[in-house]
């Protein structure tokens, strides 16, 4: 089994000419600086403002235990802000313990993983230098994250919940004549897979939603990698996470869907 897995990992990553990816998030959670104050966020925006001229507040992201960071002097929650580009398809999220680069599908096609990582590295370098310039301390990574959120609209390989086995290779709802329960109205499926060498894990989930712009039912298929590299070599960790996400996406979906998304062997 180990040999088979190693053989798989040495092969070229599959890619898709028409993937259903709707959003990609690349980010980092770090040890918060006690010296960071709300005015610093405005100064940080100036560093990105040329490419990200739009500003928006967002609810703070809580910790794994449900806690929200607060200012030790005032007791007020520390904000999360978005710096957005004019096309609204790229944004930087920042709060006192994390930052992310997001690509979101608007009119442009998915620009591929290396574009995402390149932009994240720019964000990382700017924030690292900003912390040094304002004597806020060093960025100490606590957790890395890479997430792919895919939208699979109705009539793209499925029509009802009973068709989920046509989309996902490990999901099967059999509606035999002797069953009492009908097809479920709602499905929310989650699974978690561990990375080697305690470098993190991949969480995959499928849930139903309605697309806002056209009220079309969709399946939201998310693959989220979280973890840390003990040597703090984050490019290597993101490469590992990307490989698991791409291979996991392919592993969990059917050959029928691969043809719809126009699979190819070389990304």
C-alpha positions in Angstrom: 0.0 0.0 0.0 2.8 2.4 0.9 4.5 1.6 -2.4 1.3 2.3 -4.3 0.9 5.7 -2.6 4.5 6.7 -3.4 3.9 5.7 -7.0 0.8 7.9 -7.2 2.7 10.9 -5.6 5.5 10.7 -8.2 3.1 11.1 -11.1 2.1 14.4 -12.6 -0.7 16.2 -10.9 -4.0 16.0 -12.8 -5.5 19.4 -13.8 -8.7 20.5 -15.5 -9.4 22.9 -18.3 -12.7 23.8 -16.9 -12.6 23.3 -13.1 -15.6 24.2 -10.9 -13.4 26.2 -8.5 -15.2 29.3 -7.3 -12.7 30.6 -4.7 -9.2 29.9 -3.4 -7.9 31.0 -0.1 -4.2 31.0 0.9 -3.3 32.2 4.4 -1.6 32.0 7.7 -2.5 32.3 11.3 0.3 33.7 13.5 1.0 34.6 17.1 -0.7 38.0 17.7 1.3 41.0 18.6 0.3 42.8 21.8 1.6 46.0 20.2 -0.8 46.0 17.3 -3.4 48.7 17.4 -6.3 49.6 15.1 -4.5 52.6 13.6 -1.8 50.2 12.4 -4.4 48.6 10.1 -4.9 51.9 8.2 -1.2 52.2 7.8 -1.0 48.6 6.5 -3.7 49.4 3.9 -1.5 52.1 2.5 1.0 49.4 1.6 -1.6 47.6 -0.5 -3.8 50.5 -1.6 -2.5 50.9 -5.1 -3.6 47.4 -6.1 -6.4 47.0 -3.5 -8.1 50.4 -3.2 -11.4 49.2 -1.7 -11.8 48.6 2.0 -14.5 46.6 3.8 -15.1 45.4 7.4 -15.9 41.8 8.1 -16.8 39.8 11.3 -13.7 38.6 13.2 -12.7 35.0 12.7 -12.8 33.2 16.0 -10.2 30.7 17.3 -10.7 26.9 17.2 -12.1 27.2 20.7 -14.6 29.9 19.6 -12.8 32.8 21.2 -12.5 36.2 19.5 -9.4 38.3 20.0 -9.9 41.5 22.0 -7.9 44.6 22.7 -6.4 44.1 26.1 -6.7 47.8 27.0 -10.3 48.4 25.9 -11.9 45.0 25.9 -13.2 45.6 22.4 -13.0 42.9 19.7 -10.2 43.5 17.2 -11.6 43.9 13.6 -11.1 41.9 10.4 -10.7 44.0 7.3 -10.7 43.3 3.6 -8.5 45.1 1.1 -10.1 44.5 -2.4 -9.2 45.2 -5.9 -11.5 47.1 -8.3 -12.6 43.9 -10.1 -13.6 42.4 -6.7 -11.9 39.1 -7.7 -8.9 39.4 -5.4 -8.7 40.5 -1.8 -6.5 40.5 1.2 -8.0 39.6 4.6 -6.2 40.8 7.8 -6.9 40.6 11.5 -4.5 40.7 14.4 -3.7 36.9 14.3 -4.0 36.0 10.6 -4.0 37.1 7.0 -5.2 35.6 3.7 -5.1 36.2 0.0 -8.3 35.3 -1.8 -9.1 34.8 -5.4 -12.8 34.8 -6.3 -14.4 33.8 -9.6 -16.1 36.8 -11.3 -15.6 37.1 -15.0 -12.0 35.8 -15.2 -11.0 32.2 -15.4 -9.2 30.5 -12.6 -5.5 31.8 -12.9 -4.0 28.6 -11.4 -2.3 27.8 -8.1 1.0 29.4 -8.9 -0.7 32.8 -9.3 -2.3 32.3 -5.9 0.9 31.4 -4.2 2.8 34.3 -5.9 0.3 36.8 -4.6 0.3 35.3 -1.1 4.1 35.6 -1.0 3.7 39.3 -1.8 1.2 39.7 1.0 3.5 37.8 3.4 6.5 39.9 2.6 4.7 43.2 2.9 3.2 42.3 6.2 6.5 41.0 7.6 8.3 44.2 6.6 5.5 46.3 8.0 5.7 44.5 11.4 9.5 45.2 11.4 9.2 48.8 10.4 6.6 49.5 13.2 8.4 47.3 15.8 5.4 45.0 16.2 7.6 41.9 16.4 8.2 39.1 14.0 5.5 37.1 12.3 5.5 33.7 14.1 3.4 31.2 12.0 1.0 29.1 14.0 -0.9 27.5 11.2 -1.0 27.6 7.4 -4.1 27.2 5.3 -5.0 26.5 1.7 -8.6 26.1 0.7 -10.4 25.4 -2.6 -14.2 26.1 -2.7 -15.9 24.5 -5.7 -19.4 25.2 -6.9 -21.1 22.4 -8.8 -24.5 23.7 -10.2 -27.5 21.6 -10.7 -27.5 20.0 -14.2 -23.7 19.8 -14.1 -23.7 16.0 -13.7 -26.6 15.9 -11.2 -30.2 16.9 -10.8 -31.4 15.6 -7.4 -29.7 14.5 -4.2 -30.2 10.9 -5.5 -27.6 11.7 -8.1 -24.7 12.4 -5.7 -23.1 9.1 -6.5 -22.7 10.4 -10.1 -20.6 13.2 -8.8 -18.8 11.8 -5.8 -17.2 8.4 -6.0 -17.6 7.5 -2.3 -21.2 8.7 -1.8 -24.1 6.3 -2.5 -27.7 6.8 -1.5 -29.7 3.7 -2.7 -33.4 4.3 -3.0 -34.7 0.7 -3.1 -38.4 -0.2 -3.3 -38.4 -1.5 0.3 -36.9 1.6 1.9 -39.1 3.7 4.1 -37.1 7.0 3.9 -37.2 9.0 0.7 -34.2 10.8 -0.8 -32.9 13.3 1.8 -33.7 16.9 1.3 -30.4 18.1 2.7 -26.9 16.6 2.8 -23.8 17.8 4.7 -20.9 15.4 4.4 -17.4 16.0 6.0 -14.3 13.8 6.1 -10.8 14.5 7.4 -7.5 13.0 6.2 -4.0 13.3 7.9 -0.9 14.5 6.2 2.3 12.6 6.6 4.8 13.6 9.3 2.2 15.4 11.4 2.2 18.3 8.9 -1.5 18.9 9.0 -4.7 17.5 7.6 -7.1 17.9 4.7 -10.8 18.4 5.5 -13.3 17.9 2.7 -17.0 18.7 2.8 -20.0 18.7 0.6 -23.1 20.7 1.3 -26.0 22.2 -0.6 -26.6 25.9 -1.2 -28.3 28.4 -3.5 -26.3 30.7 -5.7 -27.3 34.2 -4.9 -27.1 35.8 -8.4 -29.5 33.3 -10.1 -31.0 31.2 -7.2 -29.6 28.1 -8.8 -29.1 25.1 -6.5 -25.4 24.1 -6.2 -23.2 21.6 -4.4 -20.4 23.4 -2.4 -17.4 21.0 -2.4 -14.7 22.4 -0.2 -11.2 21.0 0.3 -9.3 22.8 3.1 -5.7 22.0 4.1 -4.5 23.2 7.5 -1.1 22.6 9.2 2.4 23.7 9.9 5.9 22.9 8.8 8.3 22.5 11.7 11.0 24.3 9.7 8.7 27.1 8.8 9.3 26.5 5.1 5.9 27.6 4.1 6.4 27.3 0.2 7.1 23.5 0.8 4.0 23.2 3.0 1.7 24.9 0.4 3.1 22.6 -2.3 2.2 19.6 -0.2 -1.2 21.0 0.6 -1.9 21.8 -3.1 -0.9 18.3 -4.1 -3.3 16.7 -1.5 -6.1 19.0 -2.6 -5.7 18.3 -6.3 -5.3 14.6 -5.9 -8.0 14.5 -3.3 -10.4 16.4 -5.6 -9.7 13.8 -8.3 -9.9 10.9 -5.9 -13.3 11.9 -4.5 -15.1 12.7 -7.8 -16.2 10.4 -10.6 -14.7 9.9 -14.0 -17.9 11.2 -15.5 -17.3 14.6 -13.8 -13.7 14.5 -14.8 -14.8 14.5 -18.4 -17.2 17.4 -17.8 -14.4 19.4 -16.2 -12.0 18.3 -19.0 -9.3 16.6 -17.1 -5.7 16.6 -18.4 -2.6 15.1 -16.9 -0.2 18.1 -16.9 -1.1 21.4 -15.0 
